[in-house]
Amino acid sequence: MSERVVLVGYGPVGARLVEGLLPAVREGRIDLTVVGTEPHDAYNRVLIAEYAVGRMDRAGLDLGDRRVAEQAGARFLLGVAVAGVDRTLRSVRLDDGIRLPYDRLVLATGARANVPTLAGVRRSAALDGDLPRGVVALRDLADAEVVRAAVSAGRRIVVLGAGVLGMELALAAAEAGAEVTVAYHSAAPMNRTLDENGGRVVAAAAVAAGVEMRHHARAESIVHRYDDHGQAWFDGLVCADGRVLAGDLLVLSCGVGARTEIAARAGLSVSAGVLVDGSSRSWTDENVFAIGDCAHVADPADAAPDGRVPGGPSGLIGPGWRQADRLATLLSSGASAPAPAERPGVVMLKAEGIDVVAGGAVDADPFAHAPGCHGPQVTIWADPARGAYVKLITVDGVLTGFVAVGMPRTGAELALLFERGSELPADRSSLLRLDAPDAGMAVVADPFAADATVCWCNGVSAGAIRDAVATGESTVACVKAATRAGTGCGGCVGRITELLAREAVPA
């Protein structure tokens, strides 16, 4: 008998699970049904800002191949929503009344944009998507089309929130000709990724690139204008100090929250996401699993007496894909491998002319520990007039966190040292010479060594890319298809291009 698997959610992580289950589907061991609320095939939400500013066409977002999956025997129900789950009868009820029986249920419902408290914007808009005209959250293709039209027309865009995605959108939109203002509560942008000094250097670089940066801007409400038909449209963001940031479009970039309502209504344990163990299995029901941005991976033993559970969804596509790969193996063969501990990821800002890379915890106080004392040791080098800043945090000589702004070669070296848990050279300043005009210093670790990770999202090494090139995969597109490198956040495409150039045979 085939095991009936129902997958709820057909985003990037859901599509990865489908791909992993196809051999078992073809062999008749798994009867797979996929339910998706959007009518579209799976696409890469991480790169949606690239499409919104015109850097990428629609086809470049596509993930997987639904036709191949359907030919293998998978069924897809797209453009429908799940109304409820009956765990006793093991069935999923859709909003059109159809019931889908299951033996294993997988939730890959992802996350939705957080909607801040603003007069003129309903908080419930996060659930029903009914934002005022001229306000979007850039979470789906419909939002992207609105932003794309505004960018192509050179409109005034206000971005509320200055995280990685908000800054990437703002910089790309400004480069494409839009008039962009970024408003954020903190003293500096990217405050969850960078320390304040690093963020201030990024802010200065953004201003130089034509983006208006408004720090300590506590948004309170929006104001409207009315068209000839009496329809209200966004016209400005009102801040607590009375400033009004005028614009034609407001893009909310205030973080995301896991979509847990289906799980909660079904009586599954939820916290910051659907609570699952290291095998992605629900704490509550052994026949239910969750992966991706809706999954909160934790050990039940770690729950506090008051019910609070540490951690939460990673918010990164790489861990979600690895969860999908492990779950595909489990559902196909019954074999469950222990999930390796996820190392803190390296975050890269995708922006023309602004090099930013960071990893680990970066807020350590430089003066908290005297030399020779146990605890984090901090090294800082700053040249804000030239847009350069480096901060290193080490414990017993091993790099545990870093920030590199405006120092691309140093940043690449630090990312590799961080990934390997390597000790830094005794002379920390030697790393800075990697970006000197007359750079001649040998790197501590070759960023293009065979075992060096090039694509963090998919864990693809330089050696794997070289192997693909040796078989004739000589373009970035070919490398993507052969290895999956560059198909996640896109931050590694530059390194793939450089590696291909290194491997090119001279004419």
Secondary structure as the mmCIF struct_conf table of DSSP 4:
data_model
#
loop_
_struct_conf.conf_type_id
_struct_conf.id
_struct_conf.beg_label_comp_id
_struct_conf.beg_label_asym_id
_struct_conf.beg_label_seq_id
_struct_conf.end_label_comp_id
_struct_conf.end_label_asym_id
_struct_conf.end_label_seq_id
HELX_LH_PP_P HELX_LH_PP_P1 SER A 2 SER A 2
STRN STRN1 GLU A 3 VAL A 8
BEND BEND1 GLY A 11 GLY A 11
HELX_RH_AL_P HELX_RH_AL_P1 PRO A 12 ARG A 26
TURN_TY1_P TURN_TY1_P1 GLU A 27 GLY A 28
BEND BEND2 ARG A 29 ARG A 29
STRN STRN2 ILE A 30 GLY A 36
BEND BEND3 THR A 37 HIS A 40
HELX_LH_PP_P HELX_LH_PP_P2 ASP A 41 ALA A 42
STRN STRN3 TYR A 43 TYR A 43
HELX_RH_3T_P HELX_RH_3T_P1 ARG A 45 LEU A 47
HELX_RH_AL_P HELX_RH_AL_P2 ILE A 48 ALA A 52
TURN_TY1_P TURN_TY1_P2 VAL A 53 GLY A 54
BEND BEND4 ARG A 55 MET A 56
HELX_RH_3T_P HELX_RH_3T_P2 ARG A 58 LEU A 61
STRN STRN4 ASP A 62 ASP A 62
BEND BEND5 GLY A 64 GLY A 64
HELX_RH_AL_P HELX_RH_AL_P3 ARG A 66 ALA A 72
TURN_TY1_P TURN_TY1_P3 GLY A 73 GLY A 73
STRN STRN5 ARG A 75 LEU A 78
BEND BEND6 GLY A 79 GLY A 79
STRN STRN6 VAL A 82 ASP A 86
TURN_TY1_P TURN_TY1_P4 ARG A 87 ARG A 90
STRN STRN7 SER A 91 LEU A 94
TURN_TY1_P TURN_TY1_P5 ASP A 95 ASP A 96
BEND BEND7 GLY A 97 GLY A 97
STRN STRN8 ARG A 99 PRO A 101
BEND BEND8 ASP A 103 ASP A 103
STRN STRN9 ARG A 104 LEU A 107
STRN STRN10 ALA A 111 ALA A 113
STRN STRN11 LEU A 118 ALA A 119
TURN_TY1_P TURN_TY1_P6 GLY A 120 GLY A 120
STRN STRN12 VAL A 121 VAL A 121
TURN_TY1_P TURN_TY1_P7 ARG A 123 SER A 124
HELX_RH_AL_P HELX_RH_AL_P4 ALA A 125 ASP A 128
HELX_LH_PP_P HELX_LH_PP_P3 LEU A 131 PRO A 132
TURN_TY1_P TURN_TY1_P8 ARG A 133 GLY A 134
STRN STRN13 VAL A 135 VAL A 136
BEND BEND9 ASP A 140 ASP A 140
HELX_RH_AL_P HELX_RH_AL_P5 LEU A 141 SER A 152
TURN_TY1_P TURN_TY1_P9 ALA A 153 GLY A 154
STRN STRN14 ARG A 156 LEU A 160
BEND BEND10 GLY A 163 GLY A 163
HELX_RH_AL_P HELX_RH_AL_P6 VAL A 164 GLU A 175
TURN_TY1_P TURN_TY1_P10 ALA A 176 GLY A 177
STRN STRN15 GLU A 179 ALA A 183
BEND BEND11 HIS A 185 PRO A 189
TURN_TY1_P TURN_TY1_P11 ASN A 191 THR A 193
BEND BEND12 LEU A 194 LEU A 194
HELX_RH_AL_P HELX_RH_AL_P7 GLU A 196 ALA A 208
TURN_TY1_P TURN_TY1_P12 ALA A 209 GLY A 210
STRN STRN16 GLU A 212 ARG A 214
TURN_TY1_P TURN_TY1_P13 HIS A 215 HIS A 216
STRN STRN17 ALA A 219 TYR A 226
TURN_TY1_P TURN_TY1_P14 ASP A 228 HIS A 229
BEND BEND13 GLY A 230 GLY A 230
STRN STRN18 ALA A 232 CYS A 239
TURN_TY1_P TURN_TY1_P15 ALA A 240 ASP A 241
BEND BEND14 GLY A 242 GLY A 242
STRN STRN19 VAL A 244 ALA A 246
BEND BEND15 ASP A 248 ASP A 248
STRN STRN20 LEU A 249 LEU A 252
BEND BEND16 CYS A 254 CYS A 254
STRN STRN21 VAL A 256 ALA A 258
HELX_RH_AL_P HELX_RH_AL_P8 GLU A 261 ARG A 265
TURN_TY1_P TURN_TY1_P16 ALA A 266 GLY A 267
STRN STRN22 VAL A 270 VAL A 270
BEND BEND17 SER A 271 GLY A 273
STRN STRN23 VAL A 274 VAL A 276
TURN_TY1_P TURN_TY1_P17 GLY A 278 SER A 279
BEND BEND18 SER A 280 SER A 280
STRN STRN24 ARG A 281 SER A 282
BEND BEND19 TRP A 283 THR A 284
TURN_TY1_P TURN_TY1_P18 GLU A 286 ASN A 287
STRN STRN25 VAL A 288 ALA A 290
HELX_RH_3T_P HELX_RH_3T_P3 GLY A 292 CYS A 294
STRN STRN26 ALA A 295 VAL A 297
HELX_RH_3T_P HELX_RH_3T_P4 PRO A 300 ASP A 302
TURN_TY1_P TURN_TY1_P19 PRO A 305 ASP A 306
BEND BEND20 GLY A 307 GLY A 307
BEND BEND21 PRO A 310 PRO A 310
HELX_RH_AL_P HELX_RH_AL_P9 ILE A 317 SER A 333
HELX_LH_PP_P HELX_LH_PP_P4 ALA A 337 GLY A 345
STRN STRN27 VAL A 346 LEU A 349
TURN_TY1_P TURN_TY1_P20 GLU A 352 GLY A 353
STRN STRN28 VAL A 356 GLY A 360
TURN_TY1_P TURN_TY1_P21 PRO A 366 PHE A 367
BEND BEND22 ALA A 368 HIS A 369
TURN_TY1_P TURN_TY1_P22 PRO A 371 GLY A 372
BEND BEND23 CYS A 373 GLY A 375
STRN STRN29 GLN A 377 ASP A 383
HELX_RH_3T_P HELX_RH_3T_P5 PRO A 384 ARG A 386
TURN_TY1_P TURN_TY1_P23 GLY A 387 GLY A 387
STRN STRN30 ALA A 388 VAL A 395
TURN_TY1_P TURN_TY1_P24 ASP A 396 GLY A 397
STRN STRN31 VAL A 398 VAL A 405
BEND BEND24 GLY A 406 GLY A 406
HELX_RH_AL_P HELX_RH_AL_P10 PRO A 408 ARG A 420
TURN_TY1_P TURN_TY1_P25 GLY A 421 GLY A 421
HELX_LH_PP_P HELX_LH_PP_P5 SER A 422 SER A 422
STRN STRN32 GLU A 423 GLU A 423
HELX_LH_PP_P HELX_LH_PP_P6 LEU A 424 PRO A 425
BEND BEND25 ALA A 426 ASP A 427
HELX_RH_3T_P HELX_RH_3T_P6 ARG A 428 ASP A 435
BEND BEND26 ALA A 436 ALA A 436
TURN_TY1_P TURN_TY1_P26 PRO A 437 ASP A 438
HELX_LH_PP_P HELX_LH_PP_P7 MET A 441 VAL A 443
BEND BEND27 VAL A 444 ALA A 445
TURN_TY1_P TURN_TY1_P27 PRO A 447 PHE A 448
BEND BEND28 ALA A 449 ALA A 449
TURN_TY1_P TURN_TY1_P28 ALA A 450 ASP A 451
BEND BEND29 ALA A 452 ALA A 452
STRN STRN33 THR A 453 CYS A 455
TURN_TY1_P TURN_TY1_P29 TRP A 456 GLY A 459
STRN STRN34 VAL A 460 SER A 461
HELX_RH_AL_P HELX_RH_AL_P11 ALA A 462 ALA A 470
TURN_TY1_P TURN_TY1_P30 THR A 471 GLY A 472
BEND BEND30 THR A 475 THR A 475
HELX_RH_AL_P HELX_RH_AL_P12 VAL A 476 THR A 483
TURN_TY1_P TURN_TY1_P31 ALA A 485 GLY A 486
BEND BEND31 THR A 487 GLY A 490
TURN_TY1_P TURN_TY1_P32 GLY A 491 CYS A 492
HELX_RH_AL_P HELX_RH_AL_P13 VAL A 493 GLU A 503
HELX_LH_PP_P HELX_LH_PP_P8 ALA A 504 PRO A 506
#
